[in-house]
Amino acid sequence: MKTAIYGRVMEEGHLEDLQVFFDELARLGIEPVIYKDYFEQIRHKIRLPENSTLFEKSADLIWDVEFIISLGGDGTLLDTITLARDKDIHIMGINFGRLGFLASIGKHQIKEALQSIAKRSYVVDKRTLIHLEADFPLFGDVPYGLNEFAIHKRDTASMIKIHTYINGEFLNTYWADGLIVATPTGSTGYSMSCGGPLCFRKQEVL
């Protein structure tokens, strides 16, 4: 079994927990495929399993990588999603950061979380992504988001007119400063703070 490991910044205060994390991977026979930039930060700080390999971009995550584990807060997990993209790879977030609404597994739960992967006894929390198409490439090769996208007027512009359709059917025309289109995940964030509705999602137990 292989799992990709993604992190953005290694902090000295996390070294002990990181060592526990990689030691448990080795004990369970899970091969780590580490994001190269993160590997360069930790390689001289902790002992890594001998079978560790590296990746640099989404295309490097070939068919035999079953999971991506995000080591950080919610921002790190959102970055991780851009690596998984449309691949059939499950994502787990271990909270080494400050906020953990998405990366909800605490550092004290590292061993239990990895054991659940090894035994495949976990809950799949499926999340919807938004795909955005435009007349010109706004977001390069990652034209989708987990939370939402927002159409917003320029700073000096007056209100804008937004014609909105759902599945080709006209919904409404908005005169506004902007419009937020959110997934169920994003509905509890900026969308809710602007008065938008909450949406719910389903879970599956494997």
N, C-alpha and C positions, 0 to 999 in steps of 0.2 A: 504494500500500500504506500502511495506517495501523497504528500500534502505540500502545497506551496506555502511559504511563510512570507508575509509582507509586513513591513514596518517602515515608518518614516524617520523617526529620530530615536536613538537609544539614549536613555538617561541613566546616569551612574546609580541612582537609587533603585533601578529596576534589575540590576545585574543578578542578584540572588534569585529573583523570580524567573528571570530568563534562563538561568542555569537549570532550575527545576524543570522548566518547560522542555528544554532540549534533552535533558537526561531522561525525562519520561517518554519522549518520542523514541529515543534509543531503546529504552526498556521494552516498549511495546512493538518494536520492529517497524515503526513508521519512518519512511525515508523523507527527510526534509529537502525541499527545493526552495532555496532562499533567494529573495530579491537581492540583486547584486549590490545595490547601493547600501542596503541595510547590512548585508554580510560584511562589507568593508568597515562598518562601524563596530561590529561586535566580534570580529574574527580574533582579535588579540585580547579580548576582555573575558571571554568564556570558552569552555570546552564544547566544541561542536561534534556531532556524530561524524564518524569517518565516511559514511556514505552520503554526506551532504553534497548537493549539486546546486547550481545557480540558474536563475533566469533574469532577463532584463525587460521583457515586454510580454504582452498578452499572447502573441504568436508562439512564444516559447513554451506555453503551457499546453503540451500535447495531451493525447487521449488518456494516458495513464495517470494523470494528476486528478485525484478524486475530490480534493478539498483545497480551499485556500483559508489559512488562518491569519486573521488581521490582529496585529499586536499594537494596540493604541486605543484612541478614543473613537468617537463616531466619525470624525473627519477622516481618520485613517481607514475606517471601514468603507466609507464612500469612495475613497481612492481605490480600494480593493475591488469594488464592483466594476470599475472601468477595466480591470485586468481580466475578470471572469467573463464579462460581456455576455455573449449568447452561448457560451460553452456550458455543458452539463456538469458544472462544478459547484459543490456546496460551499458556502462561506460561513465561517465561524469567527466571531469577534470576541477577543479577550481584552478586557479593558485595562490597558496600561496608561490611559490618559485621564482626563478630568470628567468628561460627560460620557455616559454609557447607556443611552436609550436604545441604541442599536447594538453596540458592543456591550452586552449586558452581563457577560461572564466575568466574575471578579478574579483577581490574581490568586485568591485562596482556593479557587475551584479548578485550577489548571489540571491537576491529575484526574479529577473526575470527568472533566470535559474531554480530555484526550482518550480516556478509557471508553467513553461513550462512542467516540469515533471508531476506535479499534473494534468494538463489539457491534457497531452500527445500531446502537440503541439510543436514538436521539429523535427529537421532534423537528420536522421540516417546516419552517415558517416561510411560506412562499410570498414573495413580494412582487408587485407589478412595477415594470419600468415604463417610462414615457419615451417614445421615439419622436424626434423632431426633424421635420424636413423643411428646408427653406430654399429660396432661389439662389442663395450662395452659402458656402460652407461656414456656418457660424461656429461650430465646435469641432472642426477637423474630422478625425475618424471616430469620435465618440459622441454621436448626436443623440444621446439619451440621458435620462436622469432617474434616480430613485425617488426623489422627493417631489420636485415640481419644476416647471419652467414658467417664467414670467415675461410677458410682453409689457414694455414700459416706454413711456414717452421720453423724448430727450429733455434734458434739464430745463431748457428755455422754451420748450414747446407748450402750446395750450393742450387741452384734452384731445385725445385721439378717438377715432371711431373704429370699433373692432367688430366685424361681422363674424359671428360664431356659428359653426355647423357641427353636428354630431352624426357620424356615419352618412354624411352627405345631406342630411336634413337640417334646414335652417332652425337654429335655436333662438338667437336673440342678437340684437345690435347694442353694444355697450358704448356709451360716451363716458370715458374714464381716463384717469392717469395711467392705468394699466390693467392687466388681467393675469391672474395666477391660475394655472391648470395643474392640479396636484394629484398624485397617486394616493391610495389609502395611507401609505407611510407618511407622505408629506402633508396630508390633510390635518394632522395634529400640530403642525408647525406654523409657518408663515400664513398658510391659507386660513387656519382657524383664527389667527390673530387679526385677520382682516374680515372676520365674520363668516367664513366659509363653513360648510358642513363637515362633520366627521364621517369617514368611510371605514368599513370593517373588512377584514380579510380572514381567510380560513387557514387552519393549521393541519398538518398531516403527521401522524406518528408512524415511524418506520420500525 
